[in-house]
């Protein structure tokens, strides 16, 4: 496996492939000297510290290995052995020489996770030319471009292979385009909305994992579709082990059996529920300004008064001249617009009515001009950024509308959650989305006093700090907690270790307030790793400091599933079958989700499978699994392959 990237996702993905799936991994990253010299301004201090540590480890490994630790491949590259037996290759860019030095011609899969879309596309085209049978995984933010690139690279692989069928197991040169923003956005949005609720969408349904408190004595907890996890025994202890991988028996138990659930007294549970999506679809284009907002209330009353004057003049004309109603109204309008003949030689009453009609016409001109100007102002304000309305409460304050923030904003709007965005860059990419969705925006530096107050933070339901700077997110959360100690906060942090430390400290300082710290790379890495292994990861749900994966797996070739009942196929702490795909094998597709840009959804899913259902080789199932359990089930552990 070859991983190329320039941020924390590349390191996390390499560690995932090596530590969980026991794969041989070559990691291509920019030179340590260049990474170490990057300015800290605008970046997370934790990320800079992590880069310096990585640089020191790389140099130490290179000096210790002597000539063996140095690569002699492409110019400008340096090879070292990173901790965890990951081959580290330093190069400024993924050029043809660098990819050849990394072993792309012999690799099974290549992940290109640079932060720049153009860099990933250029490297993917080069890698496809070097190895047409290579499985490619690209990180692209642009959804539509990603779909075209995926089709193009798959077609190039098919032509280079001499027309081999892409469905053939011997020919596995698939291309998968993912986005870390799309992968992490559902978990971040769900955490802000419900705090303990995680969401995964599949087959047009919304799967909701809900944390429930321990049942009272004599009560029986509702298991929902199934019980996904038992929460940590230290969940109520601010100085507890945080439910991390090293929590031991006190940590969370993923995918427990019925006996473990019944014996776990005093522990909360995470259960799976299905919720039909009823939120509004996003508009395809710019939102339409309501007609009621074109004219102010004062102007509407002015027009009503003028219409009343016209009606009164028409009635008076009927009484004076004896004309029918339609003709009297017609003559009144002609007098109003000053296009009727003068009433010379006619009765005095008719002349007086004509003068009054002309006066009303003069009053109509400024009202019409004011209406035109007000309508233009309304259209202009409709295309500008809205301000938070007075009396707003129960909303989510979203700090930062970059790549991650824009996707989270879209998710929150789909769920009909009121949002107020705070952004310091007037040219941020997410402002266009906020303007299109008519979401209030506060422009300003969140570290300055008064910015969060303008976003009504004191009446907000939650704060989502999703900027690219860890210090900015942390400062905003600390200030928001000083304004409102019980505020629910979710902050995005660069690396998972720093997120764990911040989570523990904030929870100890505010034990009665809900705090969640999330690392985007931690949430996105399992999906990228699964795509590199040729598997479909539908989503990931964080359970405290651990992750539970949802994947679509073919039963054929898996002795742990084939020929077994659903109850027999369940392995506590490893995997559990949740649904069955009833679509015919020849009609199954892996179409990218247009709503997320992520991996395709299975279609025709049947939930609530009976425990006695026997899994057949032609079946495809959706299962929940731990990372180690999924690796074991898919046969990617080297120990199992060697034993086999």
KEFI-136251 format. One record per residue (C-alpha): residue number from 1; residue in three letters; x, z, y. Coordinates in steps of 0.05 Angstrom, whole numbers. Layout:
PT    nr   rest        X        Z        Y
PT   NUM    ala        X        Z        Y
...
END
This chain:
PT    nr   rest        X        Z        Y
PT     1    unk        0        0        0
PT     2    unk       26      -19       69
PT     3    unk       -1       15      132
PT     4    unk       17      -10      202
PT     5    unk       -4       28      264
PT     6    unk       17       63      327
PT     7    unk      -24      127      330
PT     8    unk      -48      186      288
PT     9    unk      -95      144      245
PT    10    unk      -36      108      213
PT    11    unk       -2      174      194
PT    12    unk      -67      204      169
PT    13    unk      -84      142      128
PT    14    unk      -14      141       96
PT    15    unk      -21      215       79
PT    16    unk      -90      201       50
PT    17    unk      -65      145        5
PT    18    unk       -5      184      -18
PT    19    unk      -34      254      -25
PT    20    unk     -103      238      -51
PT    21    unk      -96      172      -88
PT    22    unk      -21      179     -106
PT    23    unk       -5      109      -83
PT    24    unk       63       81      -63
PT    25    unk       58       74       12
PT    26    unk      101       40       64
PT    27    unk       85       62      135
PT    28    unk      104       16      193
PT    29    unk      105       51      261
PT    30    unk      139       39      328
PT    31    unk      210       64      336
PT    32    unk      216      139      343
PT    33    unk      258      133      407
PT    34    unk      203       93      442
PT    35    unk      149      140      418
PT    36    unk      187      202      440
PT    37    unk      197      174      510
PT    38    unk      125      159      523
PT    39    unk       97      198      582
PT    40    unk       51      256      568
PT    41    unk        6      238      627
PT    42    unk      -60      211      601
PT    43    unk      -43      229      529
PT    44    unk      -52      291      489
PT    45    unk        5      340      490
PT    46    unk       -6      352      417
PT    47    unk        3      278      402
PT    48    unk       69      276      441
PT    49    unk       93      338      404
PT    50    unk       73      306      338
PT    51    unk      111      243      356
PT    52    unk      174      282      373
PT    53    unk      170      320      307
PT    54    unk      161      255      269
PT    55    unk      221      225      305
PT    56    unk      264      285      288
PT    57    unk      244      283      215
PT    58    unk      257      208      212
PT    59    unk      327      216      242
PT    60    unk      343      274      196
PT    61    unk      321      234      136
PT    62    unk      362      174      158
PT    63    unk      425      216      170
PT    64    unk      417      253      104
PT    65    unk      409      190       62
PT    66    unk      467      154       94
PT    67    unk      468       81       75
PT    68    unk      410       90       27
PT    69    unk      365      115       83
PT    70    unk      377       54      126
PT    71    unk      342      -12      118
PT    72    unk      379      -77      124
PT    73    unk      317     -121      131
PT    74    unk      288     -151      194
PT    75    unk      327     -142      259
PT    76    unk      304      -82      300
PT    77    unk      276      -45      240
PT    78    unk      298       21      209
PT    79    unk      277       48      142
PT    80    unk      273      121      123
PT    81    unk      239      165       71
PT    82    unk      186      206      106
PT    83    unk      161      272       78
PT    84    unk      112      264       21
PT    85    unk      150      204       -8
PT    86    unk      122      154       42
PT    87    unk      171       98       59
PT    88    unk      176       96      134
PT    89    unk      194       31      169
PT    90    unk      205       32      244
PT    91    unk      190      -32      282
PT    92    unk      164      -48      351
PT    93    unk      113      -98      323
PT    94    unk       87     -123      257
PT    95    unk      122     -190      259
PT    96    unk      133     -236      199
PT    97    unk      201     -207      185
PT    98    unk      176     -135      189
PT    99    unk      118     -150      143
PT   100    unk      165     -182       93
PT   101    unk      211     -122       97
PT   102    unk      151      -77       84
PT   103    unk      137     -114       20
PT   104    unk       71     -148       39
PT   105    unk       86     -204      -10
PT   106    unk       83     -154      -67
PT   107    unk       33     -105      -38
PT   108    unk      -38      -94      -63
PT   109    unk      -68      -79        5
PT   110    unk      -49      -78       79
PT   111    unk      -81      -36      133
PT   112    unk      -71      -57      205
PT   113    unk      -94        1      249
PT   114    unk      -60      -13      315
PT   115    unk     -101        8      376
PT   116    unk     -100      -64      403
PT   117    unk     -147     -114      370
PT   118    unk     -103     -174      386
PT   119    unk      -43     -142      352
PT   120    unk      -83     -129      289
PT   121    unk     -110     -200      287
PT   122    unk      -42     -232      297
PT   123    unk      -11     -190      242
PT   124    unk      -70     -204      195
PT   125    unk      -62     -279      202
PT   126    unk       13     -273      187
PT   127    unk        1     -228      127
PT   128    unk      -52     -275       98
PT   129    unk       -1     -332      102
PT   130    unk       53     -290       67
PT   131    unk        6     -266       12
PT   132    unk      -61     -301        3
PT   133    unk      -81     -251      -51
PT   134    unk      -71     -190       -6
PT   135    unk     -129     -143        8
PT   136    unk     -134     -134       84
PT   137    unk     -164      -77      123
PT   138    unk     -167      -87      199
PT   139    unk     -184      -38      254
PT   140    unk     -223      -76      307
PT   141    unk     -267      -49      362
PT   142    unk     -302     -115      376
PT   143    unk     -357     -120      324
PT   144    unk     -376     -193      332
PT   145    unk     -304     -216      333
PT   146    unk     -291     -173      271
PT   147    unk     -346     -209      232
PT   148    unk     -316     -277      249
PT   149    unk     -245     -256      233
PT   150    unk     -268     -226      166
PT   151    unk     -302     -292      146
PT   152    unk     -242     -333      169
PT   153    unk     -190     -293      130
PT   154    unk     -233     -292       67
PT   155    unk     -241     -367       72
PT   156    unk     -166     -376       81
PT   157    unk     -153     -333       20
PT   158    unk     -202     -373      -22
PT   159    unk     -170     -439       -2
PT   160    unk     -100     -414      -14
PT   161    unk     -119     -390      -83
PT   162    unk     -143     -459     -104
PT   163    unk     -218     -443      -98
PT   164    unk     -219     -379     -140
PT   165    unk     -283     -341     -139
PT   166    unk     -276     -281      -92
PT   167    unk     -321     -241     -139
PT   168    unk     -270     -250     -195
PT   169    unk     -237     -184     -210
PT   170    unk     -169     -218     -217
PT   171    unk     -177     -245     -147
PT   172    unk     -184     -188      -99
PT   173    unk     -163     -214      -31
PT   174    unk     -221     -187        8
PT   175    unk     -219     -172       82
PT   176    unk     -253     -111      111
PT   177    unk     -261      -98      185
PT   178    unk     -273      -26      205
PT   179    unk     -274       13      270
PT   180    unk     -252       85      275
PT   181    unk     -302       93      332
PT   182    unk     -360       70      288
PT   183    unk     -337      114      230
PT   184    unk     -331      177      271
PT   185    unk     -389      167      320
PT   186    unk     -446      189      273
PT   187    unk     -413      255      256
PT   188    unk     -396      269      329
PT   189    unk     -465      252      354
PT   190    unk     -500      291      299
PT   191    unk     -456      352      312
PT   192    unk     -475      351      386
PT   193    unk     -549      342      373
PT   194    unk     -560      392      317
PT   195    unk     -494      428      312
PT   196    unk     -496      436      237
PT   197    unk     -527      369      220
PT   198    unk     -488      309      195
PT   199    unk     -517      239      188
PT   200    unk     -501      179      145
PT   201    unk     -543      115      149
PT   202    unk     -553       72       87
PT   203    unk     -606       22       65
PT   204    unk     -645       31      129
PT   205    unk     -652      106      117
PT   206    unk     -619      163      153
PT   207    unk     -588      215      106
PT   208    unk     -584      282      140
PT   209    unk     -540      338      114
PT   210    unk     -567      403      141
PT   211    unk     -532      471      140
PT   212    unk     -581      526      122
PT   213    unk     -570      601      128
PT   214    unk     -570      645       66
PT   215    unk     -641      658       42
PT   216    unk     -671      727       51
PT   217    unk     -682      771      -10
PT   218    unk     -741      744      -49
PT   219    unk     -739      675      -17
PT   220    unk     -720      610      -52
PT   221    unk     -681      560      -11
PT   222    unk     -707      489       -8
PT   223    unk     -653      446      -42
PT   224    unk     -677      381       -9
PT   225    unk     -653      320      -48
PT   226    unk     -594      360      -73
PT   227    unk     -546      415      -53
PT   228    unk     -482      384      -27
PT   229    unk     -441      446      -13
PT   230    unk     -438      521       -8
PT   231    unk     -410      544       59
PT   232    unk     -349      587       66
PT   233    unk     -358      661       52
PT   234    unk     -320      674      117
PT   235    unk     -366      630      159
PT   236    unk     -392      690      197
PT   237    unk     -322      720      207
PT   238    unk     -289      694      271
PT   239    unk     -220      705      240
PT   240    unk     -237      672      174
PT   241    unk     -202      616      139
PT   242    unk     -245      562      173
PT   243    unk     -264      528      107
PT   244    unk     -199      489      104
PT   245    unk     -166      461       42
PT   246    unk     -126      526       34
PT   247    unk     -185      573       39
PT   248    unk     -186      586      -36
PT   249    unk     -247      617      -68
PT   250    unk     -272      641        0
PT   251    unk     -276      569       25
PT   252    unk     -333      520       18
PT   253    unk     -352      494      -51
PT   254    unk     -368      420      -50
PT   255    unk     -420      392      -98
PT   256    unk     -435      457     -136
PT   257    unk     -479      459     -198
PT   258    unk     -544      497     -203
PT   259    unk     -511      558     -234
PT   260    unk     -461      564     -176
PT   261    unk     -517      556     -125
PT   262    unk     -558      611     -158
PT   263    unk     -499      658     -162
PT   264    unk     -476      647      -90
PT   265    unk     -510      704      -53
PT   266    unk     -499      711       21
PT   267    unk     -474      640       30
PT   268    unk     -505      584       70
PT   269    unk     -516      516       39
PT   270    unk     -512      443       59
PT   271    unk     -570      403       31
PT   272    unk     -585      329       35
PT   273    unk     -649      304       67
PT   274    unk     -676      234       80
PT   275    unk     -705      221      149
PT   276    unk     -737      155      168
PT   277    unk     -709      126      232
PT   278    unk     -762      122      286
PT   279    unk     -720      116      349
PT   280    unk     -724       56      395
PT   281    unk     -679       -4      386
PT   282    unk     -628      -18      440
PT   283    unk     -648      -73      488
PT   284    unk     -613     -139      478
PT   285    unk     -598     -149      551
PT   286    unk     -605     -114      618
PT   287    unk     -662      -66      623
PT   288    unk     -723      -87      664
PT   289    unk     -741      -48      726
PT   290    unk     -812      -21      721
PT   291    unk     -862      -51      771
PT   292    unk     -884       18      793
PT   293    unk     -814       32      819
PT   294    unk     -810      -31      862
PT   295    unk     -851       -1      919
PT   296    unk     -851       70      944
PT   297    unk     -913      112      948
PT   298    unk     -916      105     1024
PT   299    unk     -915       29     1020
PT   300    unk     -968       28      967
PT   301    unk    -1014       69     1012
PT   302    unk     -999       21     1070
PT   303    unk    -1020      -38     1029
PT   304    unk    -1083       -2     1007
PT   305    unk    -1100       11     1080
PT   306    unk    -1091      -62     1099
PT   307    unk    -1135      -84     1041
PT   308    unk    -1188      -35     1065
PT   309    unk    -1184      -65     1135
PT   310    unk    -1193     -136     1107
PT   311    unk    -1254     -115     1067
PT   312    unk    -1284      -80     1128
PT   313    unk    -1272     -142     1171
PT   314    unk    -1304     -187     1119
PT   315    unk    -1365     -143     1115
PT   316    unk    -1370     -142     1191
PT   317    unk    -1364     -218     1193
PT   318    unk    -1421     -225     1143
PT   319    unk    -1464     -181     1187
PT   320    unk    -1447     -217     1252
PT   321    unk    -1446     -290     1230
PT   322    unk    -1492     -287     1169
PT   323    unk    -1441     -324     1126
PT   324    unk    -1439     -315     1050
PT   325    unk    -1388     -263     1024
PT   326    unk    -1336     -313     1000
PT   327    unk    -1338     -354     1063
PT   328    unk    -1336     -292     1107
PT   329    unk    -1275     -267     1069
PT   330    unk    -1242     -335     1075
PT   331    unk    -1252     -338     1150
PT   332    unk    -1226     -267     1157
PT   333    unk    -1162     -285     1120
PT   334    unk    -1152     -347     1163
PT   335    unk    -1158     -303     1225
PT   336    unk    -1111     -252     1193
PT   337    unk    -1056     -304     1184
PT   338    unk    -1071     -336     1252
PT   339    unk    -1086     -405     1223
PT   340    unk    -1160     -409     1242
PT   341    unk    -1187     -444     1304
PT   342    unk    -1200     -400     1365
PT   343    unk    -1272     -374     1368
PT   344    unk    -1286     -406     1436
PT   345    unk    -1359     -415     1452
PT   346    unk    -1380     -370     1394
PT   347    unk    -1416     -303     1399
PT   348    unk    -1378     -244     1427
PT   349    unk    -1381     -207     1361
PT   350    unk    -1345     -264     1326
PT   351    unk    -1291     -266     1379
PT   352    unk    -1279     -190     1374
PT   353    unk    -1273     -195     1298
PT   354    unk    -1221     -251     1306
PT   355    unk    -1180     -209     1353
PT   356    unk    -1183     -149     1305
PT   357    unk    -1162     -194     1247
PT   358    unk    -1102     -219     1287
PT   359    unk    -1082     -147     1301
PT   360    unk    -1085     -129     1227
PT   361    unk    -1043     -191     1214
PT   362    unk     -990     -165     1261
PT   363    unk     -990      -99     1224
PT   364    unk     -981     -136     1158
PT   365    unk     -915     -168     1178
PT   366    unk     -872     -105     1180
PT   367    unk     -905      -79     1116
PT   368    unk     -886     -143     1080
PT   369    unk     -815     -140     1106
PT   370    unk     -808      -68     1084
PT   371    unk     -834      -85     1015
PT   372    unk     -783     -141     1007
PT   373    unk     -725      -97     1028
PT   374    unk     -748      -40      984
PT   375    unk     -755      -85      923
PT   376    unk     -685     -112      934
PT   377    unk     -659      -41      939
PT   378    unk     -694      -23      875
PT   379    unk     -664      -81      837
PT   380    unk     -595      -63      865
PT   381    unk     -602       10      844
PT   382    unk     -627      -14      776
PT   383    unk     -560      -48      764
PT   384    unk     -520       11      791
PT   385    unk     -503       76      757
PT   386    unk     -559      128      758
PT   387    unk     -550      199      780
PT   388    unk     -575      258      740
PT   389    unk     -647      271      760
PT   390    unk     -670      338      787
PT   391    unk     -697      387      737
PT   392    unk     -659      355      678
PT   393    unk     -647      404      621
PT   394    unk     -635      404      546
PT   395    unk     -590      342      551
PT   396    unk     -521      326      523
PT   397    unk     -463      320      571
PT   398    unk     -416      266      545
PT   399    unk     -346      270      573
PT   400    unk     -310      203      568
PT   401    unk     -341      135      554
PT   402    unk     -282       99      522
PT   403    unk     -282       70      452
PT   404    unk     -307      133      418
PT   405    unk     -352      156      474
PT   406    unk     -388       89      479
PT   407    unk     -406       89      406
PT   408    unk     -429      161      409
PT   409    unk     -471      145      471
PT   410    unk     -505       89      433
PT   411    unk     -520      135      375
PT   412    unk     -549      189      420
PT   413    unk     -594      138      455
PT   414    unk     -619      112      387
PT   415    unk     -639      184      371
PT   416    unk     -676      190      438
PT   417    unk     -629      245      462
PT   418    unk     -622      251      538
PT   419    unk     -550      241      558
PT   420    unk     -509      250      622
PT   421    unk     -441      217      621
PT   422    unk     -380      241      659
PT   423    unk     -323      191      670
PT   424    unk     -263      192      715
PT   425    unk     -246      118      709
PT   426    unk     -294       73      748
PT   427    unk     -271       14      705
PT   428    unk     -283       47      638
PT   429    unk     -312        1      585
PT   430    unk     -371       46      570
PT   431    unk     -400       45      640
PT   432    unk     -432      -23      627
PT   433    unk     -467        6      566
PT   434    unk     -490       67      606
PT   435    unk     -516       21      661
PT   436    unk     -553      -22      611
PT   437    unk     -584       39      577
PT   438    unk     -600       70      645
PT   439    unk     -561      133      628
PT   440    unk     -542      179      687
PT   441    unk     -467      179      701
PT   442    unk     -424      225      743
PT   443    unk     -360      193      766
PT   444    unk     -304      242      777
PT   445    unk     -246      281      747
PT   446    unk     -274      333      701
PT   447    unk     -217      380      718
PT   448    unk     -242      383      790
PT   449    unk     -292      435      810
PT   450    unk     -363      412      817
PT   451    unk     -361      353      769
PT   452    unk     -391      388      709
PT   453    unk     -440      423      755
PT   454    unk     -464      355      779
PT   455    unk     -478      338      706
PT   456    unk     -523      399      701
PT   457    unk     -477      433      651
PT   458    unk     -512      500      662
PT   459    unk     -577      471      634
PT   460    unk     -546      426      581
PT   461    unk     -558      430      506
PT   462    unk     -487      411      486
PT   463    unk     -421      385      513
PT   464    unk     -384      328      478
PT   465    unk     -312      322      503
PT   466    unk     -287      255      477
PT   467    unk     -232      233      525
PT   468    unk     -164      209      498
PT   469    unk     -128      270      527
PT   470    unk     -130      334      487
PT   471    unk     -114      377      548
PT   472    unk     -172      347      587
PT   473    unk     -221      359      530
PT   474    unk     -196      430      521
PT   475    unk     -198      446      595
PT   476    unk     -268      419      602
PT   477    unk     -292      460      543
PT   478    unk     -260      524      569
PT   479    unk     -290      514      638
PT   480    unk     -359      498      609
PT   481    unk     -356      561      568
PT   482    unk     -339      601      630
PT   483    unk     -402      573      663
PT   484    unk     -446      582      602
PT   485    unk     -415      623      545
PT   486    unk     -468      603      493
PT   487    unk     -461      528      505
PT   488    unk     -452      485      442
PT   489    unk     -387      446      448
PT   490    unk     -356      390      408
PT   491    unk     -286      366      427
PT   492    unk     -245      309      401
PT   493    unk     -172      325      387
PT   494    unk     -114      281      368
PT   495    unk      -91      311      302
PT   496    unk     -127      354      251
PT   497    unk      -78      413      253
PT   498    unk      -88      421      327
PT   499    unk     -163      414      318
PT   500    unk     -162      471      267
PT   501    unk     -122      516      313
PT   502    unk     -169      503      372
PT   503    unk     -230      513      329
PT   504    unk     -206      580      303
PT   505    unk     -188      605      373
PT   506    unk     -253      584      406
PT   507    unk     -294      612      350
PT   508    unk     -259      679      355
PT   509    unk     -267      681      431
PT   510    unk     -341      660      428
PT   511    unk     -368      683      361
PT   512    unk     -441      673      382
PT   513    unk     -432      602      407
PT   514    unk     -427      540      364
PT   515    unk     -359      507      368
PT   516    unk     -337      443      332
PT   517    unk     -269      410      338
PT   518    unk     -262      341      307
PT   519    unk     -203      295      295
PT   520    unk     -224      222      296
PT   521    unk     -168      203      249
PT   522    unk     -190      257      201
PT   523    unk     -262      229      200
PT   524    unk     -241      156      196
PT   525    unk     -183      158      146
PT   526    unk     -226      165       83
PT   527    unk     -265      101       99
PT   528    unk     -201       61      113
PT   529    unk     -169       87       50
PT   530    unk     -230       69        9
PT   531    unk     -230       -1       38
PT   532    unk     -157       -9       20
PT   533    unk     -175        8      -52
PT   534    unk     -230      -44      -51
PT   535    unk     -287        7      -50
PT   536    unk     -346       13       -5
PT   537    unk     -347       79       33
PT   538    unk     -416       87       64
PT   539    unk     -398      147      106
PT   540    unk     -365      214      110
PT   541    unk     -395      282      125
PT   542    unk     -351      340      148
PT   543    unk     -365      407      115
PT   544    unk     -328      458      157
PT   545    unk     -256      433      152
PT   546    unk     -266      389       91
PT   547    unk     -298      320       81
PT   548    unk     -351      296       33
PT   549    unk     -353      220       21
PT   550    unk     -411      174        4
PT   551    unk     -392      112      -35
PT   552    unk     -424       54      -72
PT   553    unk     -394       46     -141
PT   554    unk     -408       -3     -198
PT   555    unk     -420       35     -263
PT   556    unk     -383      -17     -305
PT   557    unk     -312        3     -322
PT   558    unk     -322       77     -307
PT   559    unk     -329      117     -372
PT   560    unk     -349      179     -332
PT   561    unk     -413      142     -313
PT   562    unk     -427       86     -363
PT   563    unk     -476      104     -418
PT   564    unk     -488      174     -390
PT   565    unk     -550      204     -360
PT   566    unk     -551      223     -287
PT   567    unk     -545      296     -307
PT   568    unk     -487      283     -353
PT   569    unk     -451      240     -302
PT   570    unk     -451      298     -251
PT   571    unk     -385      335     -246
PT   572    unk     -387      397     -204
PT   573    unk     -336      396     -148
PT   574    unk     -320      323     -158
PT   575    unk     -379      274     -154
PT   576    unk     -454      269     -160
PT   577    unk     -499      208     -167
PT   578    unk     -551      205     -111
PT   579    unk     -585      136     -114
PT   580    unk     -590       72     -155
PT   581    unk     -584        2     -127
PT   582    unk     -640      -39     -159
PT   583    unk     -617     -106     -130
PT   584    unk     -596     -158     -182
PT   585    unk     -520     -161     -191
PT   586    unk     -516     -233     -166
PT   587    unk     -554     -217     -103
PT   588    unk     -514     -157      -81
PT   589    unk     -478     -166      -15
PT   590    unk     -428     -128       26
PT   591    unk     -454     -148       95
PT   592    unk     -427     -108      154
PT   593    unk     -477      -63      186
PT   594    unk     -497      -95      253
PT   595    unk     -512      -26      281
PT   596    unk     -444        4      267
PT   597    unk     -397      -52      250
PT   598    unk     -376      -12      190
PT   599    unk     -378      -28      117
PT   600    unk     -439      -60       88
PT   601    unk     -498      -21       62
PT   602    unk     -525      -26       -8
PT   603    unk     -596      -53      -10
PT   604    unk     -656      -34      -52
PT   605    unk     -636       38      -63
PT   606    unk     -679       85     -105
PT   607    unk     -673      159      -90
PT   608    unk     -695      219     -131
PT   609    unk     -668      191     -197
PT   610    unk     -693      230     -258
PT   611    unk     -637      269     -292
PT   612    unk     -652      233     -358
PT   613    unk     -640      163     -330
PT   614    unk     -583      129     -369
PT   615    unk     -533       91     -326
PT   616    unk     -523       20     -350
PT   617    unk     -460      -24     -339
PT   618    unk     -497      -71     -292
PT   619    unk     -520      -14     -247
PT   620    unk     -491        4     -180
PT   621    unk     -499       75     -155
PT   622    unk     -490      112      -90
PT   623    unk     -454      178     -101
PT   624    unk     -427      236      -61
PT   625    unk     -356      255      -79
PT   626    unk     -297      295      -55
PT   627    unk     -234      256      -37
PT   628    unk     -199      279     -100
PT   629    unk     -261      267     -142
PT   630    unk     -269      196     -116
PT   631    unk     -196      182     -129
PT   632    unk     -203      206     -201
PT   633    unk     -268      169     -212
PT   634    unk     -240      103     -187
PT   635    unk     -179      110     -232
PT   636    unk     -129      108     -175
PT   637    unk      -90      170     -197
PT   638    unk      -24      148     -226
PT   639    unk      -26      203     -277
PT   640    unk      -90      176     -306
PT   641    unk      -65      105     -306
PT   642    unk       -2      127     -342
PT   643    unk      -43      166     -392
PT   644    unk      -89      107     -403
END
